Amino acid sequence: SAEWEMISRLLEVHPSFEDRIWLSLRTLPWFERLDEEGVLEGWLAGGDEQYHNHALNVMLGGVKERPDRMAELLRPYAGRAEKYGDWLLWIVRFADVHESRPLFDLLLDAIRSGEVGSYGHNLWMFTYDLAKHRPTWAVELLAVHLVLRPDALPRDDSGKVVALLDRDDAVIRLVSQAADGAPQDFCEILIPYMLAVMRMTERECENHLLYDAHFCLRIPHNTFHELEDVLIFGAAGALRNFAAQSPEAARPLLETLASDSHDSAQWLLYEGLRGQAAEYFAEWTADLLVESPTRFLSGYMSNGVWTTRQLIGAISPHLSLEAFGRLEQTILDLRFPWEQRNPGWYVFCLLSGMDESRLSQVGRRRLGELRRLVGMEQPDEPEPIEMRRVESPILPEAAQHMGDDDWLRAMARHSANREDFRTFRGGSHELSQVLKGETTKNPDRFARLALRLDGSINPAYTEAILMGLGEAEALPNPASVFAAIRHIASLQLESNDRWLGRPLHRNYLKADVPTDIIATMVDRALNAQDPAEDRWPSHETGSRESLDTAIYTNGINTVRGSLAVTLGDLLVYDHDGGRTALVVPVLDRMAEDPSVAVRSCVAHVIASCLRHARPEAIQAFNVLIQADDRLLATHTLQRLIMYIGNGDPALAMPIIKRMLQAEETEIRERGGGFAAFAGMEWGEEELLASVLTSPDVATRKGVAAVCAHRLPHTTNAAVAERALTQLVNDDDDKVRAAAAEVAGALRDERLRPFAGILMTLISSDAYSDAVPQLLITLEHAPDRVDALVTACARRFVDVHGADVGNIATGAAGDAREVGQLVFRAYAQASSVRGRSEALDLIDQLLALNAYGMTELVDVTER
């Protein structure tokens, strides 16, 4: 157009005006004019990033009035343009996304596919009013974020689902508004997710239902600070509204919650039943309550039956005489094993919640007795818990201005570990944390200050200096650090011995560490009194903590174990054998430590001695393993076995066979993994064959995991493939799941050399376990994979059928990715038959209304 030609000439003549000119084009008329003439489509389709940015800039002129058109312009680049996710978020940022279903669908698809990832706070701010205007859409967005996006359920070291720890105010507001605005959708889509989280993070609790990591430790909330809190309380409110509005529609979900064995599921159930639906479900609720004592346990940290009390109060006016009497008698007979100090408190809480006008004479008399016993008419409502932190007697802001003499006086004054809960000020412990921070910032100064301390000092302060030196940046000349370690060791403060190696770990393992410091660590690693006994046998192990974690963690948290780890690290960097020579004379004594936990740390020392003193290290290894079989579960011992076996497999074989016969499942599983490694890398195929036919699930699972992950790297892939061919059809689902991990292990590898085992996997019983990773691996394949994709997609349709169109299922989340792969297979196919098979699959997916397929076809046609 003439206008555009004029602007182009202006840009050539006055390039300094460029930014202002482009900004002036961010209007609706300019957007419509350039869009009508195809300019924007041309810029987006080209390869010039500068013109991509110009197009996106101009599009903002119409983003409010023409959001559907924004979706049309962007849709062709989904899955194709490298920066498509950034483009989409740029448009969504300025759009009223609740005004455009096409634009919102693009956003959902991009999150689901991973094209929009690590969005964090931005996404919630861009959709800030979504739940206000479209609460059902907000539920869909939460479902994609929490369930369907790639890697939606990673857990942290404590076993919690990371996404549920989000403290973003905007997403908390979104959840709250979605629960209020679309209660049925919220319940039907998100409560099944919450039940899955409960199963993932469950733990047993004696005489209670199963606890979970996210929703059990409840306190009454007026405001919410984490996603897990607003999700459980939002679901409670939504369920009350859903049950009140459509009791029969809500019944299946309520029955699901009633049959679930988790405390949080029961709490949600009672919250749903205690609202306006209480009359409708009163008789059923009474029948549930009298099933078992655990049915009465539902509430908050400060009152474990409060929610049950509220529920009883809601239903008791509506119960038949028979149901009311049965419930009353059950409460009167109620006793819990832990009721020692206040027997009858729970009966008081529950009985006082009933309709007193309907209580029997016995019930009224018992309630009166309980009221006199507890000294109140009704129990107090649970209140939020207020938490305050005990602070240092000298705050960090003041401490940064203190001189060395000031610090010496402060440490002398605050020599006791005490807390004043009137002022919330502490003593030596709290001040030592401030000292640690100052040491980290100025290590040379505080290393020198340590030399002025004597044996009268509270050990918390010397520990803080050691810890601070360990976290500080390396000093060009670490002499002051070595002097501080030497001096603190000379004070003979036993509680400091565990930390003597901490300053070396991060910065000075390669430095010229004085031999007297290493000798001191050797001496205390041998002779320290800690630990007097192992503490790990009393730890709960299982899905949340392995035997390896329990033992090794116990070891590194003791003096002898901690110093053994430091010695092992120092020996790793022993370039001439000098450090090793200081340890070898006592290596056997270290290996025979009475603590299994410490031996797990000594295994690291022995492994580090193999380079300069292999015979002595092997001799110490033979001493080390004369211990409880559970030592074999630790990663340090397993690594040592691997190092020794790589040099001489015959030395490792007896210990592997011992692992295969161990009582602990975790050890037998590791033994199976070693058998697989030995078969692939050491030529011990007979051992592997015997384990493959073993009736023990754990050993087969160990074989499956190692064969799956070593397949792309092993020197004998044929052995691994033969084992996996058998294990993907194993009778046990855990073994099959472990074998299915081969799909992820082959990521970014050329897949044609592994086509045989992948075809076997696709047709096997392990297919469902493999699908999520298999789809990503096929997408990332650097070679032609049309035959594999076709086989995978065909099996996907066979296994999941109509579920591919149901957003409530995981299959729907995978359906779009399957569709994209099929289109890729069609493009790669080199024969008419191959293209025909791909087209047939596209037709089948469309016929099943597979999620996202219609949009994929539209994009392809464009």
C-alpha positions in Angstrom: 0.0 0.0 0.0 1.0 3.6 -0.4 1.0 4.1 3.3 3.3 1.2 3.9 5.7 2.4 1.1 5.8 5.8 2.8 6.7 4.3 6.1 9.4 2.1 4.5 11.0 5.1 2.9 10.8 7.0 6.2 12.6 4.1 7.9 15.4 4.2 5.3 15.8 8.0 5.5 15.4 8.3 9.3 16.5 5.0 10.9 16.7 6.8 14.3 12.9 7.0 14.3 12.5 3.3 13.9 11.4 2.4 17.5 8.9 5.2 17.6 7.5 4.3 14.1 7.0 0.7 15.0 5.3 1.7 18.3 3.0 4.0 16.3 1.9 0.9 14.2 0.6 -0.8 17.3 -3.0 0.2 16.6 -6.1 -1.6 15.4 -6.3 0.2 12.0 -2.7 -0.6 11.2 -3.1 -4.2 12.4 -6.2 -4.7 10.2 -4.6 -3.1 7.2 -1.4 -5.1 7.3 -3.3 -8.3 8.1 -5.7 -7.8 5.2 -2.8 -7.4 2.8 -1.1 -10.6 4.2 1.9 -8.7 5.4 1.8 -10.1 8.9 1.5 -13.7 7.6 4.4 -13.1 5.4 6.6 -11.7 8.2 5.8 -14.7 10.4 6.4 -17.2 7.7 9.8 -15.8 6.8 13.1 -16.7 8.4 14.0 -13.2 9.6 13.6 -12.9 13.4 13.5 -9.1 13.1 10.4 -9.4 11.0 8.9 -11.9 13.4 9.2 -9.3 16.1 7.7 -6.6 13.9 4.7 -8.8 13.2 4.2 -9.5 16.9 4.6 -5.8 17.7 1.9 -4.8 15.2 -0.4 -7.7 16.3 -0.7 -6.0 19.7 -2.7 -3.3 18.1 -5.6 -5.8 17.6 -5.0 -8.2 20.5 -8.0 -6.9 22.5 -10.5 -6.6 19.7 -9.4 -9.5 17.5 -8.1 -12.3 19.8 -9.5 -15.1 17.6 -7.5 -13.7 14.7 -4.4 -13.8 16.8 -5.0 -17.5 17.2 -5.4 -18.0 13.5 -2.1 -16.2 12.8 -0.1 -18.2 15.4 -1.7 -21.6 15.0 0.4 -22.7 11.9 3.6 -22.3 13.9 2.7 -24.6 16.8 5.3 -27.3 16.9 7.2 -25.7 14.0 8.7 -22.3 15.0 11.5 -22.5 17.5 10.2 -19.5 19.5 6.5 -20.3 19.1 6.1 -20.5 22.8 7.5 -17.0 23.3 5.3 -15.6 20.6 2.2 -17.1 22.1 3.0 -15.9 25.6 3.7 -12.4 24.2 0.2 -12.3 22.7 -1.5 -13.8 25.7 0.2 -11.3 27.9 -1.8 -8.4 26.4 -4.9 -10.3 25.4 -8.1 -10.9 27.4 -7.7 -14.6 27.0 -11.1 -15.3 28.4 -12.6 -13.6 25.3 -11.1 -16.1 22.9 -11.5 -19.9 23.1 -9.2 -20.4 20.0 -6.4 -18.5 21.7 -7.0 -20.2 25.0 -6.9 -23.6 23.3 -3.5 -22.7 21.7 -2.3 -21.9 25.2 -3.5 -25.2 26.6 -1.9 -27.1 23.8 1.4 -25.3 24.1 1.6 -26.0 27.9 0.6 -29.6 27.3 3.2 -30.1 24.6 6.0 -28.3 26.5 6.3 -25.5 24.0 5.4 -23.1 26.8 7.5 -24.2 29.7 9.0 -22.7 32.9 6.3 -20.0 32.7 5.9 -19.6 36.4 4.4 -16.3 37.6 4.0 -14.9 34.1 1.3 -17.4 33.1 -0.8 -16.7 36.2 -0.5 -12.9 35.7 -1.5 -13.2 32.1 -4.6 -15.2 33.0 -5.3 -13.2 36.2 -9.1 -12.7 35.5 -9.7 -16.0 33.7 -11.5 -17.7 36.6 -13.6 -14.6 37.2 -15.0 -14.7 33.7 -14.5 -18.3 32.7 -14.2 -20.5 35.8 -14.6 -23.7 33.8 -11.7 -22.7 31.5 -9.6 -22.0 34.7 -10.2 -25.6 35.8 -9.0 -26.8 32.4 -5.8 -24.6 32.7 -5.2 -26.1 36.2 -5.7 -29.6 34.9 -3.1 -29.1 32.1 -0.7 -27.4 34.5 -1.0 -30.0 37.3 -1.6 -33.2 35.2 -1.0 -33.1 31.5 2.1 -31.0 30.9 5.5 -32.8 30.5 7.0 -33.6 33.9 4.0 -32.4 35.8 4.6 -34.5 38.9 8.3 -34.2 39.9 8.9 -34.5 43.7 11.5 -32.8 45.9 13.8 -34.5 48.3 11.1 -34.8 50.9 8.8 -36.6 48.5 6.4 -33.6 48.0 5.0 -32.7 44.5 6.9 -29.6 43.6 4.0 -27.9 41.7 1.9 -28.0 44.9 4.4 -25.9 46.8 3.9 -22.9 44.6 3.3 -19.8 46.6 2.3 -17.5 43.8 -0.6 -15.3 44.8 -2.0 -15.2 41.3 -2.3 -19.0 40.9 -3.8 -19.2 44.5 -6.4 -16.7 43.4 -7.1 -18.6 40.2 -7.7 -21.8 42.1 -10.0 -20.2 44.7 -12.1 -18.4 42.0 -12.3 -21.6 39.9 -13.5 -23.6 42.9 -16.2 -21.0 43.6 -17.3 -20.5 40.0 -17.2 -24.0 38.6 -17.6 -26.4 41.5 -18.7 -29.5 39.5 -15.9 -29.2 37.0 -13.4 -28.4 39.7 -14.4 -31.5 41.7 -14.7 -34.0 38.8 -11.3 -32.9 37.3 -9.1 -32.0 40.2 -10.2 -34.2 43.1 -9.1 -37.3 41.1 -5.7 -35.6 40.7 -5.6 -34.9 44.5 -6.4 -38.6 45.2 -3.5 -39.5 42.9 -1.2 -37.2 44.9 -2.3 -38.8 48.1 -1.4 -42.2 46.7 2.0 -40.9 45.5 2.9 -39.4 48.9 1.2 -41.7 51.4 2.5 -43.2 54.6 1.0 -45.4 57.2 0.0 -44.1 60.6 -0.9 -46.5 63.3 -4.6 -46.6 64.2 -5.3 -43.9 61.6 -6.1 -43.8 57.9 -3.2 -43.2 55.5 -1.5 -39.8 55.8 -0.2 -38.0 52.8 2.5 -35.3 52.4 0.3 -32.5 51.2 -3.2 -32.3 52.7 -3.1 -34.1 56.1 -1.6 -31.5 58.4 -4.6 -29.1 58.2 -5.2 -25.9 60.1 -8.2 -23.6 59.6 -7.3 -21.0 56.9 -8.6 -17.6 56.0 -5.8 -16.9 53.6 -3.6 -19.3 51.7 0.1 -19.3 51.1 0.7 -22.5 49.1 -1.1 -24.1 46.2 -1.6 -27.3 48.2 -3.6 -25.4 50.9 -5.9 -23.6 48.5 -6.4 -26.8 46.5 -7.7 -28.8 49.4 -9.8 -26.1 50.9 -11.0 -25.0 47.5 -12.0 -28.5 46.7 -13.9 -28.7 50.1 -16.0 -25.7 49.3 -16.6 -26.8 45.7 -17.7 -30.2 46.8 -20.2 -28.7 49.3 -21.6 -26.6 46.5 -21.7 -29.4 44.0 -23.4 -31.8 46.4 -25.9 -29.2 47.3 -26.7 -28.3 43.7 -26.7 -31.8 42.2 -26.6 -34.5 44.9 -27.2 -37.4 42.6 -24.5 -36.1 40.1 -22.1 -35.7 43.1 -22.9 -39.2 44.5 -20.3 -41.2 42.4 -17.5 -38.8 43.5 -18.6 -39.0 47.2 -18.7 -42.8 47.0 -15.2 -42.7 45.5 -14.0 -40.6 48.5 -15.8 -42.9 50.9 -14.0 -46.0 49.6 -10.6 -44.3 49.7 -8.3 -45.1 52.6 -6.6 -41.7 52.9 -7.3 -39.3 55.8 -7.5 -36.3 53.4 -10.0 -38.1 51.2 -12.2 -38.7 54.2 -11.9 -35.1 55.2 -13.0 -34.0 51.7 -15.9 -36.4 51.9 -17.1 -35.0 55.2 -16.7 -31.4 54.0 -18.9 -32.3 51.0 -21.6 -33.9 53.2 -21.8 -31.3 55.9 -23.3 -28.6 53.8 -26.7 -28.2 52.3 -26.6 -31.8 51.1 -26.5 -33.1 54.7 -30.3 -33.8 54.9 -30.2 -35.7 51.5 -27.3 -37.9 52.5 -28.0 -38.1 56.3 -28.8 -41.8 56.5 -25.9 -42.9 54.3 -23.6 -40.6 56.3 -24.6 -42.2 59.6 -24.0 -45.7 58.2 -20.5 -44.6 57.1 -19.7 -43.2 60.5 -20.5 -46.3 62.5 -18.3 -48.5 60.2 -15.1 -48.1 62.3 -13.4 -45.8 64.8 -11.3 -44.3 62.1 -14.5 -42.9 60.5 -14.6 -40.4 63.4 -11.1 -39.1 62.8 -11.4 -36.1 60.6 -10.4 -32.6 61.5 -7.4 -30.3 62.1 -4.1 -30.5 63.8 -5.6 -28.8 66.9 -8.7 -30.9 67.0 -8.6 -34.2 65.1 -12.4 -34.8 65.1 -13.7 -31.3 64.5 -14.9 -31.9 61.0 -16.6 -35.1 62.0 -18.3 -33.1 64.8 -19.5 -30.5 62.2 -20.8 -33.3 60.0 -22.7 -35.0 62.9 -24.2 -31.6 63.9 -25.4 -31.2 60.3 -27.0 -34.7 59.9 -28.3 -35.4 63.4 -31.6 -33.4 63.0 -32.4 -35.4 59.8 -31.7 -38.9 61.0 -34.3 -41.5 61.7 -34.7 -42.6 65.4 -32.9 -45.8 64.7 -30.0 -44.2 62.9 -29.6 -41.5 65.5 -29.6 -44.0 68.3 -27.0 -46.2 66.5 -24.7 -43.3 66.0 -25.1 -42.1 69.6 -24.3 -45.5 71.0 -21.3 -45.9 68.7 -19.9 -42.5 70.0 -20.6 -43.5 73.6 -18.5 -46.7 73.1 -15.7 -44.9 71.3 -12.2 -45.3 72.7 -8.9 -44.6 71.0 -5.7 -46.4 72.0 -3.7 -43.2 72.6 -6.3 -41.7 75.0 -4.2 -41.5 78.2 -4.2 -38.0 79.6 -7.8 -36.9 78.7 -10.0 -40.0 78.3 -13.4 -39.0 77.0 -12.3 -35.8 75.2 -13.1 -37.2 71.7 -16.5 -38.5 72.9 -17.2 -35.0 74.4 -16.4 -33.3 71.1 -18.5 -35.6 69.1 -21.5 -36.1 71.4 -21.8 -32.4 72.0 -22.2 -31.9 68.3 -25.4 -34.0 68.2 -28.9 -32.7 68.5 -29.1 -32.7 72.3 -32.9 -32.7 72.2 -32.8 -36.2 70.6 -30.2 -37.7 72.9 -31.2 -40.6 75.1 -31.2 -40.3 78.9 -27.9 -42.1 79.0 -26.4 -39.9 76.3 -27.5 -36.7 78.1 -26.1 -37.9 81.4 -22.8 -38.9 79.9 -22.5 -35.5 78.1 -23.1 -33.8 81.4 -20.3 -35.9 83.0 -17.9 -35.0 80.2 -18.7 -31.3 80.4 -17.9 -31.3 84.1 -14.7 -33.3 83.4 -13.4 -31.0 80.7 -14.7 -27.8 82.3 -16.6 -26.4 79.2 -20.0 -26.6 77.6 -18.7 -26.9 74.0 -15.2 -27.4 72.6 -13.4 -24.4 71.2 -13.2 -24.0 67.5 -9.8 -24.8 66.0 -7.7 -21.8 65.5 -4.8 -21.1 63.0 -1.4 -21.8 64.4 0.9 -18.8 64.8 4.6 -19.4 64.3 7.4 -17.1 65.2 11.1 -17.6 64.8 13.5 -17.3 67.7 16.1 -14.7 66.5 19.7 -14.1 67.4 20.4 -11.9 70.4 22.5 -9.8 67.9 20.8 -9.3 64.6 22.8 -9.7 61.3 22.5 -6.0 60.6 24.3 -5.2 63.8 26.8 -8.1 63.5 28.3 -6.8 60.3 29.6 -3.8 62.1 31.3 -5.8 65.0 35.0 -6.0 65.4 37.0 -9.1 66.5 36.9 -8.0 70.1 33.2 -7.4 69.9 32.7 -10.9 68.7 34.8 -12.4 71.5 32.8 -10.5 74.1 29.5 -11.5 72.4 30.5 -15.2 72.4 31.4 -15.0 76.0 28.2 -13.2 77.0 26.0 -15.6 75.0 27.7 -18.8 75.9 24.5 -20.7 76.8 22.0 -22.2 74.4 18.7 -20.7 75.7 15.5 -19.2 74.3 13.4 -16.3 75.7 9.9 -16.8 74.4 8.8 -13.4 75.8 11.2 -11.6 73.5 11.8 -14.4 71.0 15.5 -14.0 71.3 17.9 -17.0 71.6 21.4 -17.7 72.7 24.5 -19.4 71.4 22.8 -21.4 68.7 21.1 -18.4 67.1 24.2 -16.2 67.4 26.3 -18.9 65.9 24.2 -18.8 62.7 25.0 -15.1 62.4 28.7 -15.9 62.9 28.5 -18.5 60.2 27.1 -16.0 57.8 29.8 -13.5 58.6 32.5 -16.2 58.2 31.2 -17.1 54.8 31.5 -13.4 53.7 35.0 -12.9 55.2 36.7 -16.3 55.6 40.2 -15.0 56.1 39.3 -12.7 58.9 37.2 -15.3 60.9 39.8 -18.1 60.2 42.2 -15.8 62.1 39.7 -15.0 64.8 39.3 -18.7 65.4 43.0 -18.8 66.6 42.0 -16.5 69.6 39.4 -19.0 70.9 40.2 -21.5 73.7 38.6 -24.6 75.1 36.1 -22.7 77.1 34.2 -21.5 74.0 30.8 -22.9 73.3 31.3 -25.5 70.5 28.5 -23.9 68.5 30.8 -21.0 67.6 33.7 -23.1 66.4 31.3 -25.2 64.5 29.9 -22.1 62.8 33.4 -21.0 61.8 34.1 -24.4 60.2 30.8 -24.4 58.4 31.2 -20.9 57.2 34.7 -21.6 55.9 33.2 -24.5 54.0 30.6 -22.3 52.3 32.9 -19.4 51.6 34.7 -18.7 48.3 38.2 -20.1 48.0 41.1 -18.0 49.3 44.1 -17.6 47.1 46.3 -18.6 50.1 44.4 -21.0 52.3 47.0 -21.0 55.1 44.7 -19.3 57.5 42.0 -21.9 56.8 44.4 -24.7 57.5 45.5 -23.0 60.7 41.9 -22.6 61.9 41.2 -26.3 61.3 44.4 -27.3 63.2 43.6 -24.9 66.1 40.0 -26.0 66.5 41.0 -29.6 66.4 43.5 -28.9 69.2 40.7 -27.6 71.5 39.4 -31.2 71.8 35.8 -30.2 71.4 34.3 -33.5 70.4 31.2 -32.1 68.9 33.4 -30.2 66.4 35.2 -33.3 65.1 32.4 -34.1 62.6 33.0 -30.7 60.9 36.8 -30.6 60.7 36.7 -31.6 57.0 33.9 -29.2 56.0 36.3 -26.3 55.0 38.1 -28.6 52.6 35.2 -30.1 50.7 34.3 -27.3 48.4 37.6 -25.5 47.7 40.7 -27.2 48.9 40.7 -30.9 48.0 43.3 -30.1 45.2 45.3 -27.8 47.4 48.5 -28.7 49.3 46.7 -29.8 52.5 49.2 -30.2 55.3 49.9 -33.8 56.2 49.3 -33.2 59.9 45.7 -32.2 59.2 45.1 -35.3 57.2 46.8 -37.3 60.0 44.4 -35.7 62.5 41.4 -36.7 60.4 42.7 -40.3 60.1 43.1 -40.5 63.9 39.6 -39.2 64.7 38.1 -41.3 61.9 39.5 -44.3 63.8 39.1 -43.3 67.4 36.2 -40.9 67.8 33.4 -42.1 70.1 30.6 -41.1 67.7 28.7 -43.1 66.7 28.3 -45.3 69.8 25.7 -47.3 67.9 23.9 -47.3 64.6 20.6 -45.3 64.5 19.5 -46.3 61.0 17.7 -49.6 62.0 15.0 -47.5 63.7 14.3 -45.5 60.5 11.3 -46.1 58.4 12.4 -47.3 55.0 10.2 -47.9 51.9 8.9 -45.7 49.1 10.1 -42.5 50.6 13.4 -43.5 52.0 15.6 -46.3 50.8 17.8 -48.5 52.9 20.8 -46.9 51.1 19.6 -43.4 52.1 19.0 -44.4 55.7 22.3 -46.1 56.3 24.6 -43.6 54.4 22.8 -40.6 55.8 23.3 -42.0 59.3 27.0 -42.5 58.5 27.8 -39.0 57.2 26.0 -37.5 60.2 28.5 -39.1 62.6 32.1 -38.1 63.3 33.8 -41.2 62.1 31.6 -41.4 59.0 31.9 -37.8 58.1 35.7 -37.8 58.4 35.9 -41.0 56.3 34.0 -39.3 53.5 36.4 -36.3 53.7 39.4 -38.7 53.6 37.9 -40.4 50.6 37.5 -37.1 48.8 41.1 -36.1 49.6 42.4 -39.4 48.2 40.5 -38.9 44.9 42.8 -36.0 44.3 46.0 -37.8 45.5 48.2 -37.3 42.4 51.4 -39.0 43.8 50.2 -41.5 46.4 51.4 -39.4 49.4 48.0 -39.0 50.9 47.1 -42.6 50.3 50.3 -43.6 52.2 48.9 -41.9 55.4 45.7 -44.0 55.2 46.9 -47.4 54.1 48.4 -48.5 57.4 45.0 -48.2 59.1 42.8 -49.1 56.2 41.9 -52.5 57.6 41.0 -51.0 61.0 38.7 -48.5 59.4 37.1 -51.3 57.4 36.2 -53.2 60.5 34.4 -50.3 62.1 31.6 -51.7 64.4 29.1 -49.3 62.7 27.5 -50.4 59.4 26.7 -46.8 58.7 30.4 -45.8 59.1 31.5 -48.7 56.9 29.3 -47.4 54.1 31.5 -44.2 54.3 34.7 -46.2 54.6 33.8 -47.9 51.3 34.5 -44.5 49.7 38.0 -44.4 51.3 38.8 -47.9 50.0 37.6 -47.1 46.5 39.9 -44.0 46.5 42.9 -46.2 47.5 42.5 -48.5 44.5 44.7 -46.3 42.3 47.8 -46.2 44.5 47.3 -49.2 46.8 45.1 -51.7 45.0 46.3 -54.9 46.9 45.7 -53.2 50.3 42.4 -51.8 49.1 41.2 -55.2 48.0 42.3 -56.7 51.3 40.4 -54.0 53.2 37.3 -54.6 51.0 37.3 -58.3 52.1 37.3 -57.1 55.7 34.6 -54.4 55.0 32.0 -56.8 53.6 32.2 -59.1 56.7 29.1 -57.2 58.1 25.4 -57.1 58.0 24.0 -57.8 54.5 22.3 -54.5 54.5 25.6 -52.8 54.0 25.4 -54.1 50.5 22.4 -51.8 49.8 24.6 -48.6 50.0 25.7 -46.9 46.8 29.3 -46.5 48.1 29.7 -50.2 48.5 28.1 -50.9 45.2 30.4 -48.5 43.5 33.4 -50.2 45.1 32.2 -53.6 43.9 32.0 -52.1 40.4 35.5 -50.7 40.5 37.0 -54.0 41.8 35.0 -56.1 39.3 36.1 -54.0 36.3 39.7 -54.9 37.2 39.0 -58.5 38.1 35.4 -59.8 37.8 36.2 -62.9 39.8 36.7 -60.8 42.9 33.2 -59.3 42.6 31.2 -62.5 41.7 30.9 -63.9 45.2 29.5 -60.7 46.6 27.0 -60.4 43.8 25.8 -63.9 44.4 25.5 -63.0 48.1 23.4 -59.9 47.1 21.1 -62.2 45.1 20.4 -64.3 48.2 19.9 -61.4 50.6 16.8 -61.0 52.7 16.2 -57.4 51.8 14.4 -56.7 48.6 16.4 -53.6 47.9 19.7 -55.6 48.0 18.4 -58.4 45.7 17.2 -55.8 43.3 20.7 -54.2 43.2 22.1 -57.8 42.9 20.0 -58.3 39.8 21.4 -55.1 38.4 24.9 -56.3 39.0 24.1 -59.6 37.3 22.9 -57.7 34.3 26.0 -55.6 34.2 28.2 -58.7 34.6 26.4 -60.4 31.7 26.8 -57.4 29.4 30.3 -56.2 30.3 32.1 -59.0 32.1 31.0 -62.0 29.9 29.0 -63.6 32.8 26.1 -64.5 30.7 25.3 -67.7 32.6 24.7 -65.7 35.8 22.4 -63.3 33.9 20.5 -66.2 32.4 19.9 -67.7 35.8 18.6 -64.4 37.2 16.2 -64.0 34.3 14.5 -67.3 35.2 14.5 -66.5 38.9 11.1 -66.4 40.6 12.2 -63.4 42.6 10.6 -60.2 41.3 13.2 -57.9 42.9 16.2 -59.5 41.0 14.3 -59.4 37.7 13.4 -55.8 38.3 17.1 -55.0 38.9 18.1 -56.7 35.7 15.4 -54.9 33.7 16.4 -51.4 35.0 20.1 -51.9 34.2 19.6 -53.5 30.8 17.2 -50.7 29.9 19.5 -47.9 30.9 22.8 -49.5 29.6 21.4 -50.6 26.2 22.7 -47.5 24.3 26.1 -47.7 26.0 26.9 -51.4 26.5 29.6 -53.3 24.6 27.2 -56.2 24.2 23.8 -54.8 23.1 22.6 -58.3 22.0 22.7 -59.5 25.6 20.7 -56.5 26.8 18.1 -56.9 24.0 17.6 -60.6 24.7 17.0 -59.8 28.4 14.6 -56.9 27.6 12.7 -59.0 25.1 11.8 -61.3 27.9 11.3 -58.7 30.6 8.9 -56.4 28.8 6.4 -59.3 29.0 7.2 -60.3 32.6 4.3 -61.4 34.8 5.1 -58.6 37.3 4.0 -55.0 36.5 7.0 -53.5 38.4 9.4 -55.5 36.3 7.7 -54.5 33.1 7.8 -50.8 34.2 11.5 -51.1 34.8 12.1 -52.6 31.4 9.9 -49.9 29.8 12.5 -47.3 30.9 14.5 -48.3 27.8 12.2 -45.9 25.9 13.6 -42.9 27.8 17.2 -44.3 27.9 17.3 -44.2 24.0 16.5 -40.4 24.0 18.4 -38.6 21.2 20.0 -41.8 20.0 19.6 -43.1 16.4 16.7 -45.5 16.8 17.1 -47.7 13.7 19.8 -49.9 15.3 17.3 -50.5 18.2 14.3 -51.0 16.0 13.9 -54.6 17.0 13.7 -54.1 20.7 11.5 -51.0 20.2 9.0 -53.0 18.1 9.0 -55.7 20.8 8.3 -53.0 23.4 5.5 -51.6 21.4 3.8 -54.9 21.0 4.5 -56.0 24.7 2.6 -55.8 27.9 5.0 -52.9 29.0 3.7 -50.6 26.3 1.4 -48.5 28.5 4.3 -47.9 30.9 6.6 -46.8 28.1 4.2 -44.5 26.2 5.0 -41.1 27.7 8.8 -41.5 27.3 8.5 -43.4 24.0 6.6 -40.6 22.3 9.3 -38.1 23.4 12.1 -40.4 22.2 10.4 -40.9 18.8 9.9 -37.1 18.5 13.6 -36.5 19.2 14.9 -39.2 17.0 17.6 -38.0 14.6 16.9 -40.7 12.0 13.9 -41.9 10.1 11.4 -43.5 12.4 8.2 -43.7 10.3 7.8 -47.5 10.8 8.2 -47.2 14.5 5.8 -44.3 14.8 3.2 -46.1 12.8 3.5 -49.2 15.0 3.4 -47.1 18.1 0.3 -45.1 17.0 -1.5 -48.2 16.0 -0.9 -49.8 19.4 -1.9 -46.5 21.1 -5.3 -46.6 19.4 -5.8 -50.3 20.1 -5.0 -49.8 23.8 -6.8 -46.6 24.6 -9.7 -46.5 22.1 -12.3 -43.8 23.0 -10.2 -42.5 25.9 -8.0 -40.5 23.4 -10.9 -38.0 23.3 -11.6 -37.8 27.0 -9.6 -35.0 28.7 -10.1 -36.6 32.1 -7.7 -39.4 31.0 -4.0 -39.4 30.5 -4.5 -40.9 27.0 -6.0 -37.5 25.9 -2.9 -35.8 27.0 -0.8 -38.1 24.8 -3.1 -38.1 21.8 -2.0 -34.8 20.3 1.7 -35.9 20.5 0.8 -39.2 18.8 -1.0 -37.2 16.1 2.0 -35.0 15.5 4.2 -38.1 15.2 1.9 -39.7 12.7 2.0 -36.6 10.5 5.8 -36.8 10.7 5.7 -40.5 9.7 3.5 -39.6 6.7 6.2 -37.0 5.6 9.0 -39.5 6.2 7.4 -42.5 4.5 9.2 -43.6 1.4 6.5 -45.8 0.0 2.8 -45.6 -0.9 2.1 -48.2 1.7 3.8 -46.3 4.4 1.9 -43.1 3.6 -1.4 -45.0 3.4 -0.9 -46.5 6.8 -0.2 -43.1 8.2 -3.4 -41.7 6.6 -5.4 -44.6 8.0 -4.2 -43.8 11.5 -5.1 -40.1 11.1 -8.6 -41.2 10.1 -8.9 -43.4 13.1 -7.7 -40.7 15.5 -10.2 -38.2 13.9 -13.0 -40.8 14.2 -12.2 -41.3 17.9 -12.3 -37.5 18.3 -8.7 -37.7 19.6 -7.8 -34.6 21.6 -6.1 -31.9 19.4 -6.4 -33.8 16.1 -8.8 -31.5 14.4 -6.4 -28.6 15.1 -3.5 -30.6 13.8 -5.3 -31.3 10.6 -6.2 -27.6 10.2 -2.5 -26.6 10.7 -1.3 -29.2 8.2 -3.8 -28.0 5.6 -2.6 -24.5 6.0 
